[in-house]
Amino acid sequence: MHPTVENPDAVAPGLMAIGEAACVSVHGANRLGCNSLLDLVVFGRAAALRCGEILQPDTPHKPLPGKTLDPAIDHFDRIRHAKGDINTSQLRLSMQRTMQRHAAVFRTEETLREGEQLINQCGASFGNIKVRDQGMIWNSDLAETLELENLLVCSSALITAALNRKESRGAHAREDFSERDDVNWMKHTLSWPCQIGTSPELSYRPVHNYTLTDEIDYIKPKKRVY
């Protein structure tokens, strides 16, 4: 289950997120580097307490439908036995340089659009990756290749969403759209990966201007200044 147009707040039962992945931002306008440690401590405890409420001891896992894991195992084996021409470190460096040059702190339509094309090329090149070690014990070559695939998906999501968001908000600073635009862009961007090497599909869910408790009032967004 995931957010839809009909139910933008739909969630996967039992799925919890804390820290950077949760976007809770307990620091508001004073969000400083490394301060998500507070998110981890506060909401990590909250998640543990919630697990204690909804999970019963000694409850077995629900049986999985037949062949549910087959696609994941096939994907794993396909990468483990990849015999292309591109080394993982070589492609990872191309991805890193593309993101550093085209999706840095200050962004423009031109740099982002060119970066989107280049990161898609990196994604397409992953189909020609080479894994030298096919072993199943401490295989750092395979681990780095699997990690690279995930990084390519994240890079594509980041740069396409940044290109599409024509405003500046928080750490997203567009030099060609320097002001925050709450009328058009007060919403969360959702990214749906397509075939690797192509841009993801984007959708949105609303930002709620209320809290889930009576103990604190809603804090309106403020301009990020230095």
Backbone bond lengths (Angstrom), bond angles and torsions (degrees), N, CA, C in turn:
res aa  C-N    CA-C-N  psi(-1)  N-CA   C-N-CA  omega(-1)  CA-C   N-CA-C  phi
1 M - - - 1.461 - - 1.523 108.65 -
2 H 1.313 117.91 139.67 1.454 121.70 -178.64 1.522 108.95 -151.46
3 P 1.342 117.85 166.85 1.466 119.99 -178.81 1.528 112.39 -56.93
4 T 1.320 115.92 137.42 1.462 122.50 177.20 1.523 108.41 -130.92
5 V 1.320 116.43 172.08 1.461 120.63 177.61 1.524 109.80 -61.99
6 E 1.329 115.82 -40.40 1.463 120.42 -179.42 1.525 111.99 -71.86
7 N 1.316 117.19 -33.30 1.467 121.50 -178.75 1.525 109.69 -138.25
8 P 1.347 117.25 81.64 1.466 120.27 -175.45 1.516 113.89 -67.47
9 D 1.333 117.99 -13.85 1.457 120.98 -179.72 1.521 112.82 -102.74
10 A 1.322 117.22 12.40 1.462 120.33 178.60 1.524 110.40 -60.79
11 V 1.307 116.40 139.94 1.465 120.74 -179.21 1.521 109.53 -131.45
12 A 1.313 115.71 158.34 1.461 121.33 174.13 1.518 108.17 -81.51
13 P 1.324 119.11 123.08 1.469 121.07 -178.13 1.524 111.53 -56.37
14 G 1.318 115.70 129.85 1.459 120.32 177.74 1.509 115.20 85.75
15 L 1.335 117.97 -8.34 1.470 120.52 -179.87 1.523 109.40 -86.53
16 M 1.325 116.63 122.28 1.456 121.53 -179.71 1.518 109.56 -126.36
17 A 1.322 116.21 150.24 1.462 121.40 178.96 1.519 109.07 -134.88
18 I 1.336 116.37 140.08 1.456 121.21 177.15 1.527 107.94 -135.78
19 G 1.327 116.87 166.65 1.449 120.96 178.69 1.518 112.12 72.74
20 E 1.321 116.76 -146.67 1.465 121.93 -176.63 1.524 111.65 -58.26
21 A 1.324 117.78 -35.81 1.456 120.98 -175.85 1.520 112.50 -68.56
22 A 1.325 117.29 -19.44 1.457 120.33 -174.16 1.522 113.62 -87.47
23 C 1.343 117.87 -21.06 1.472 121.83 -179.28 1.526 111.40 57.02
24 V 1.318 118.06 34.91 1.465 120.76 -179.55 1.526 110.99 -76.17
25 S 1.322 116.52 -41.04 1.462 122.39 174.89 1.526 111.90 56.64
26 V 1.322 116.45 61.18 1.457 119.89 179.04 1.524 112.25 -67.36
27 H 1.315 117.96 -11.61 1.465 120.87 -177.84 1.527 112.76 -91.69
28 G 1.333 117.87 -7.36 1.457 119.93 177.17 1.514 112.30 58.56
29 A 1.339 116.13 -132.42 1.464 120.99 -176.22 1.519 112.35 -71.83
30 N 1.323 117.84 -12.47 1.459 121.49 -177.22 1.518 111.32 -103.59
31 R 1.330 116.39 36.10 1.464 121.27 -178.49 1.518 109.29 -71.52
32 L 1.330 117.29 111.85 1.453 122.74 -179.40 1.519 110.45 -109.58
33 G 1.316 115.67 160.68 1.450 120.68 179.28 1.520 111.80 -57.37
34 C 1.314 116.94 139.41 1.470 125.88 177.90 1.523 113.64 73.36
35 N 1.326 118.78 -1.85 1.458 118.91 -177.44 1.518 113.11 -76.34
36 S 1.320 118.74 -2.36 1.458 119.21 173.46 1.526 111.29 -69.09
37 L 1.317 116.60 -5.04 1.468 118.91 172.13 1.520 110.05 -58.59
38 L 1.337 117.28 -36.42 1.456 120.11 176.78 1.524 110.32 -64.45
39 D 1.347 116.79 -41.33 1.468 120.39 175.88 1.523 110.68 -56.07
40 L 1.339 115.78 -44.19 1.464 120.67 -177.21 1.519 110.94 -63.34
41 V 1.328 116.87 -43.70 1.457 120.65 -176.83 1.525 111.27 -69.35
42 V 1.342 116.34 -49.90 1.458 120.68 -175.57 1.525 111.69 -69.02
43 F 1.333 116.05 -52.07 1.449 118.83 -173.97 1.526 112.66 -84.78
44 G 1.328 116.90 -19.66 1.452 119.23 170.26 1.518 110.53 -63.92
45 R 1.320 116.17 -43.00 1.474 120.51 176.31 1.526 110.18 -64.99
46 A 1.342 116.50 -42.75 1.467 119.64 179.94 1.523 110.93 -62.09
47 A 1.329 116.66 -39.97 1.462 120.18 179.08 1.527 110.78 -65.13
48 A 1.329 116.35 -40.60 1.469 119.81 178.91 1.523 111.08 -64.02
49 L 1.322 116.52 -42.13 1.462 119.88 178.45 1.526 110.95 -64.50
50 R 1.325 115.95 -38.51 1.467 119.30 178.82 1.523 110.68 -66.45
51 C 1.319 117.16 -40.05 1.466 120.18 176.77 1.527 110.45 -59.70
52 G 1.334 115.99 -39.65 1.458 119.55 178.41 1.517 112.81 -63.72
53 E 1.337 116.80 -26.64 1.460 120.53 179.94 1.527 112.48 -79.95
54 I 1.331 116.52 -37.06 1.467 119.30 -170.83 1.525 113.57 -100.68
55 L 1.330 118.24 -12.34 1.459 121.03 -179.86 1.519 110.94 -106.48
56 Q 1.314 115.44 134.98 1.457 121.09 177.09 1.526 109.61 -101.62
57 P 1.329 118.63 135.52 1.471 120.47 -179.88 1.521 111.78 -56.87
58 D 1.340 114.86 144.33 1.465 123.42 175.75 1.533 113.31 64.82
59 T 1.334 117.17 19.53 1.463 119.83 176.38 1.528 109.18 -79.42
60 P 1.320 118.59 123.24 1.477 119.53 -178.69 1.530 110.79 -73.78
61 H 1.326 115.38 158.98 1.455 120.37 174.75 1.526 109.64 -68.61
62 K 1.319 116.01 148.38 1.453 119.58 174.94 1.525 109.13 -68.51
63 P 1.325 118.30 141.29 1.475 119.71 179.39 1.521 110.98 -64.64
64 L 1.313 115.73 140.61 1.459 121.35 179.30 1.527 110.19 -87.56
65 P 1.325 116.59 146.48 1.471 118.76 174.32 1.531 110.12 -60.07
66 G 1.308 116.32 152.81 1.457 120.60 -179.09 1.520 112.81 -58.19
67 K 1.322 116.58 140.42 1.461 124.88 176.57 1.530 113.51 64.54
68 T 1.329 117.93 19.85 1.464 120.78 178.45 1.526 111.51 -62.32
69 L 1.327 116.37 -38.58 1.459 120.71 -175.98 1.530 113.09 -85.59
70 D 1.310 118.29 -8.51 1.467 120.68 -176.30 1.523 113.21 -57.02
71 P 1.343 120.11 -46.24 1.482 119.11 179.65 1.524 112.58 -60.75
72 A 1.344 117.62 -38.11 1.462 120.41 -179.96 1.527 110.70 -67.68
73 I 1.327 116.43 -41.41 1.470 119.80 179.45 1.523 110.65 -67.58
74 D 1.342 116.97 -40.96 1.460 120.67 177.54 1.527 110.86 -61.00
75 H 1.325 116.30 -41.92 1.466 121.24 179.04 1.524 110.62 -63.23
76 F 1.321 116.12 -44.74 1.469 121.47 178.90 1.525 110.78 -60.30
77 D 1.330 117.33 -47.40 1.465 121.15 -178.57 1.530 111.42 -66.87
78 R 1.330 116.29 -35.89 1.467 118.91 -179.78 1.534 111.03 -62.97
79 I 1.332 116.86 -40.82 1.467 120.02 177.98 1.522 110.44 -72.67
80 R 1.322 117.48 -40.58 1.477 120.49 -178.86 1.518 111.60 -59.89
81 H 1.320 117.23 -33.02 1.463 120.76 -177.87 1.527 112.81 -104.06
82 A 1.345 116.76 17.39 1.466 120.40 -179.34 1.528 110.38 -63.74
83 K 1.318 115.98 132.27 1.472 120.82 -176.00 1.536 110.15 -129.81
84 G 1.335 115.68 47.35 1.455 120.47 179.67 1.514 112.39 -81.09
85 D 1.330 114.69 -155.04 1.470 120.16 -175.44 1.525 113.25 -115.34
86 I 1.328 118.26 -2.41 1.466 121.03 -173.27 1.529 109.38 -111.94
87 N 1.315 115.97 126.87 1.452 120.79 176.57 1.535 110.37 -74.59
88 T 1.315 116.01 148.53 1.464 120.90 179.20 1.523 111.02 -58.66
89 S 1.313 117.91 -45.41 1.470 121.16 -178.37 1.526 111.41 -63.17
90 Q 1.315 117.02 -35.80 1.466 121.53 179.55 1.525 111.12 -65.45
91 L 1.320 117.08 -46.43 1.459 121.00 -178.97 1.527 110.50 -71.34
92 R 1.316 116.92 -36.38 1.471 120.12 178.62 1.527 110.57 -62.43
93 L 1.321 117.24 -39.45 1.461 121.04 178.48 1.530 110.88 -64.31
94 S 1.314 117.12 -40.81 1.465 120.48 177.59 1.528 110.72 -62.05
95 M 1.335 115.99 -42.26 1.464 120.28 177.86 1.522 110.78 -62.78
96 Q 1.332 117.16 -45.35 1.455 120.96 -178.21 1.525 111.52 -62.27
97 R 1.320 116.54 -45.08 1.467 120.14 -178.91 1.529 111.08 -66.45
98 T 1.312 116.44 -36.91 1.471 119.65 177.97 1.519 110.62 -62.33
99 M 1.314 117.63 -46.11 1.461 120.98 -178.30 1.530 111.22 -69.42
100 Q 1.322 117.72 -36.80 1.459 120.76 179.86 1.526 111.47 -67.40
101 R 1.317 116.80 -37.18 1.460 120.70 -175.67 1.522 113.16 -86.23
102 H 1.323 116.81 -31.28 1.468 119.52 -170.20 1.527 114.04 -114.23
103 A 1.307 118.43 -9.89 1.471 120.76 178.06 1.521 109.81 -135.77
104 A 1.326 115.09 42.86 1.458 120.57 -178.69 1.527 110.04 -76.81
105 V 1.327 117.60 -163.21 1.464 121.33 -175.65 1.524 111.19 -62.14
106 F 1.329 117.38 -46.96 1.462 121.46 -179.67 1.525 109.18 -104.74
107 R 1.329 115.35 126.95 1.464 120.85 -168.33 1.520 111.20 -126.89
108 T 1.326 115.54 154.95 1.456 121.34 174.53 1.527 108.53 -136.93
109 E 1.326 115.86 165.65 1.460 121.01 177.63 1.520 110.98 -55.80
110 E 1.334 116.10 -43.62 1.464 120.73 -176.08 1.524 111.99 -64.41
111 T 1.336 116.49 -48.17 1.468 118.65 -177.40 1.528 111.24 -68.20
112 L 1.325 116.70 -39.01 1.457 119.71 -179.31 1.521 111.83 -68.11
113 R 1.325 116.73 -41.21 1.465 119.63 -178.86 1.523 110.76 -65.59
114 E 1.325 116.52 -42.33 1.464 119.46 177.22 1.527 110.18 -65.70
115 G 1.340 116.48 -39.94 1.454 119.96 179.04 1.517 112.28 -64.70
116 E 1.331 117.32 -36.88 1.466 120.66 177.70 1.529 110.54 -60.82
117 Q 1.317 116.42 -42.86 1.469 119.93 178.67 1.525 110.97 -64.04
118 L 1.336 116.14 -42.01 1.456 119.91 -177.77 1.530 111.77 -69.50
119 I 1.330 116.73 -38.42 1.470 118.46 -179.32 1.515 109.99 -70.94
120 N 1.338 117.52 -31.11 1.461 120.07 174.88 1.525 110.71 -67.59
121 Q 1.320 116.47 -34.93 1.465 119.92 175.80 1.529 110.20 -65.04
122 C 1.329 116.27 -39.78 1.469 119.90 176.34 1.524 109.94 -61.61
123 G 1.338 116.01 -42.30 1.454 119.66 179.19 1.511 112.00 -62.70
124 A 1.331 116.27 -42.80 1.459 119.84 178.58 1.529 111.02 -64.41
125 S 1.334 116.78 -34.97 1.467 120.72 -179.49 1.515 112.28 -68.33
126 F 1.334 116.85 -19.72 1.458 119.23 179.10 1.525 110.93 -62.18
127 G 1.329 117.19 -25.49 1.464 120.15 176.71 1.515 112.94 -65.67
128 N 1.341 116.31 -11.81 1.468 120.89 179.52 1.526 110.73 -114.51
129 I 1.340 116.14 27.57 1.464 120.75 -176.96 1.530 110.43 -74.17
130 K 1.316 115.25 155.77 1.466 121.13 178.91 1.525 109.49 -123.70
131 V 1.335 116.62 126.67 1.463 122.53 175.21 1.519 107.66 -113.40
132 R 1.314 116.41 114.88 1.469 120.34 -175.67 1.533 112.33 -75.94
133 D 1.309 116.27 -35.67 1.468 120.73 -174.05 1.528 109.10 -101.42
134 Q 1.324 117.08 116.27 1.465 121.29 177.56 1.528 112.43 -98.52
135 G 1.326 116.85 8.78 1.457 120.85 -177.94 1.520 112.35 -69.95
136 M 1.342 114.94 167.28 1.468 121.17 -178.36 1.531 111.73 -114.41
137 I 1.341 117.12 10.70 1.451 120.65 -179.46 1.524 109.00 -122.15
138 W 1.327 116.35 117.74 1.466 122.66 177.34 1.530 111.04 47.95
139 N 1.306 115.83 53.14 1.463 121.43 -177.04 1.525 109.13 -93.02
140 S 1.328 116.37 87.68 1.462 120.66 -178.09 1.524 111.73 -68.29
141 D 1.330 117.63 -30.69 1.464 121.27 177.92 1.532 110.33 -61.92
142 L 1.318 116.37 -46.11 1.462 120.80 178.84 1.525 110.87 -67.33
143 A 1.330 116.83 -42.68 1.466 120.56 -179.39 1.526 110.63 -60.63
144 E 1.328 117.69 -42.82 1.457 121.43 179.98 1.527 111.50 -67.97
145 T 1.318 117.20 -32.40 1.461 120.27 179.02 1.522 111.02 -71.52
146 L 1.323 116.73 -42.59 1.460 120.36 175.90 1.527 110.78 -62.75
147 E 1.328 115.72 -39.91 1.468 120.31 177.57 1.527 110.54 -64.33
148 L 1.318 117.06 -40.71 1.467 121.09 179.13 1.526 111.16 -60.71
149 E 1.318 116.85 -40.78 1.465 119.48 178.46 1.526 110.38 -59.43
150 N 1.328 116.77 -43.72 1.460 120.22 178.40 1.530 111.15 -65.12
151 L 1.328 117.21 -40.31 1.459 120.90 179.47 1.520 111.51 -64.39
152 L 1.310 117.57 -35.75 1.461 120.77 178.19 1.528 110.95 -65.97
153 V 1.328 116.30 -39.48 1.468 120.18 176.82 1.524 110.11 -63.63
154 C 1.344 116.74 -44.94 1.466 120.86 179.64 1.522 111.46 -65.33
155 S 1.330 117.51 -41.27 1.463 121.18 179.86 1.519 111.03 -62.85
156 S 1.326 115.87 -42.46 1.464 120.28 179.25 1.523 110.47 -63.95
157 A 1.327 117.03 -42.42 1.463 120.68 179.05 1.521 110.86 -63.03
158 L 1.326 116.62 -43.31 1.456 121.10 -177.55 1.518 111.69 -64.20
159 I 1.320 117.29 -50.16 1.463 119.59 -172.43 1.523 111.75 -73.24
160 T 1.331 117.92 -33.91 1.467 119.98 177.59 1.522 110.55 -69.98
161 A 1.323 117.09 -41.24 1.462 120.42 178.08 1.522 110.84 -65.36
162 A 1.329 117.26 -39.07 1.465 121.02 178.98 1.523 110.98 -66.46
163 L 1.321 116.76 -39.18 1.458 120.75 177.55 1.519 110.85 -64.08
164 N 1.303 116.30 -38.70 1.460 121.09 -175.92 1.531 112.82 -76.40
165 R 1.338 117.11 -28.74 1.472 121.26 -176.39 1.526 109.50 -85.54
166 K 1.311 116.60 100.21 1.464 122.25 -174.07 1.528 110.18 -91.96
167 E 1.301 115.02 68.55 1.462 124.14 177.20 1.523 107.28 -166.01
168 S 1.342 116.03 175.39 1.456 121.46 169.96 1.521 108.03 -113.60
169 R 1.328 116.91 132.98 1.468 120.95 -178.79 1.521 108.35 -152.88
170 G 1.327 116.26 121.13 1.452 119.31 179.42 1.525 111.51 60.36
171 A 1.318 116.09 -127.84 1.461 120.70 -178.70 1.527 112.76 -79.47
172 H 1.326 117.12 -6.07 1.470 121.30 177.92 1.527 107.97 -89.22
173 A 1.330 116.87 102.38 1.465 122.48 -174.75 1.523 110.30 -114.16
174 R 1.331 116.25 105.82 1.459 122.15 176.37 1.525 109.06 -95.71
175 E 1.320 117.09 120.34 1.462 120.23 178.46 1.528 111.73 -69.62
176 D 1.349 116.41 -24.39 1.460 119.62 179.01 1.530 112.01 -90.58
177 F 1.329 118.53 -10.14 1.462 123.44 173.84 1.529 106.61 -139.16
178 S 1.323 115.86 79.89 1.461 120.62 -166.63 1.524 114.13 -79.25
179 E 1.349 118.48 -13.50 1.460 120.58 -177.27 1.525 111.41 -106.28
180 R 1.323 114.87 155.34 1.455 120.41 175.06 1.525 109.48 -75.60
181 D 1.323 116.68 139.29 1.461 122.40 -177.00 1.527 109.00 -121.07
182 D 1.335 116.32 88.56 1.463 120.23 -177.18 1.522 112.34 -71.06
183 V 1.321 117.54 -24.14 1.462 120.18 -178.99 1.521 110.77 -65.22
184 N 1.316 116.56 -44.53 1.465 120.69 -175.50 1.522 114.23 -101.73
185 W 1.325 117.56 -22.51 1.456 118.10 -169.28 1.517 114.85 -127.48
186 M 1.320 118.33 15.97 1.468 119.85 172.67 1.525 108.02 -79.48
187 K 1.345 116.07 73.59 1.457 122.08 -178.18 1.517 108.75 -161.77
188 H 1.316 115.04 154.87 1.457 121.44 177.32 1.525 109.30 -83.99
189 T 1.313 116.55 138.88 1.455 121.38 174.62 1.525 109.73 -91.80
190 L 1.316 116.94 130.40 1.463 123.06 174.17 1.517 108.20 -110.19
191 S 1.312 116.41 133.74 1.462 121.64 -178.18 1.518 110.08 -113.95
192 W 1.333 116.13 130.71 1.467 121.98 -178.47 1.525 108.33 -118.61
193 P 1.346 117.25 105.86 1.472 120.07 -177.23 1.529 111.84 -59.35
194 C 1.318 114.69 139.81 1.460 121.42 173.04 1.528 107.15 -106.14
195 Q 1.292 117.67 -153.18 1.460 121.01 176.87 1.525 108.52 -62.99
196 I 1.317 116.69 134.81 1.456 120.35 -178.53 1.526 109.44 -58.82
197 G 1.329 115.16 133.79 1.457 120.56 -175.30 1.519 112.45 102.02
198 T 1.339 117.00 -2.40 1.462 121.56 176.10 1.527 108.65 -125.36
199 S 1.317 116.42 155.89 1.462 120.75 -178.99 1.521 110.53 -66.75
200 P 1.324 117.67 146.64 1.467 120.51 179.56 1.524 110.98 -74.37
201 E 1.319 115.61 161.93 1.456 120.45 170.31 1.527 108.31 -83.97
202 L 1.336 116.87 145.03 1.450 121.68 -178.92 1.522 110.53 -116.49
203 S 1.318 116.00 142.61 1.457 121.87 171.06 1.524 106.66 -141.96
204 Y 1.327 116.67 -175.45 1.458 119.10 -171.77 1.520 110.87 -141.74
205 R 1.322 114.79 159.22 1.455 121.17 169.71 1.523 107.22 -137.91
206 P 1.338 117.83 152.14 1.465 120.15 -172.56 1.524 113.02 -72.35
207 V 1.317 115.16 155.09 1.465 122.38 170.15 1.520 107.74 -91.90
208 H 1.318 117.98 126.81 1.458 121.37 -177.96 1.532 110.71 -86.32
209 N 1.307 116.20 130.79 1.470 120.43 178.78 1.532 110.84 -100.62
210 Y 1.329 114.70 45.56 1.454 120.85 175.67 1.521 108.28 -150.56
211 T 1.313 116.61 163.38 1.456 121.10 178.53 1.522 109.36 -106.27
212 L 1.312 115.92 170.51 1.464 121.28 179.30 1.517 112.19 -99.63
213 T 1.313 116.12 17.98 1.459 120.38 -179.07 1.522 109.45 -146.53
214 D 1.322 116.45 155.94 1.461 121.76 175.77 1.524 111.69 -89.02
215 E 1.331 117.02 0.67 1.456 120.39 -174.31 1.526 112.87 -84.31
216 I 1.330 117.77 -11.69 1.463 120.36 -178.37 1.518 109.52 -149.01
217 D 1.314 116.01 145.07 1.462 120.73 177.73 1.520 110.19 -84.64
218 Y 1.313 115.21 158.64 1.463 121.69 175.12 1.529 109.44 -64.13
219 I 1.324 116.59 134.38 1.465 122.29 179.06 1.524 108.29 -104.20
220 K 1.325 116.01 118.20 1.462 120.14 -177.73 1.525 111.12 -69.58
221 P 1.336 117.73 149.38 1.473 120.23 176.89 1.525 111.08 -61.25
222 K 1.310 115.69 145.80 1.445 121.26 177.03 1.524 110.01 -124.57
223 K 1.300 115.52 159.14 1.463 120.44 180.00 1.511 109.82 -68.80
224 R 1.314 116.39 138.08 1.463 120.85 178.42 1.525 109.04 -83.06
225 V 1.300 115.85 118.38 1.466 120.75 -179.28 1.522 109.25 -129.39
226 Y 1.329 115.12 164.19 1.463 121.17 -177.76 1.526 109.98 -127.89
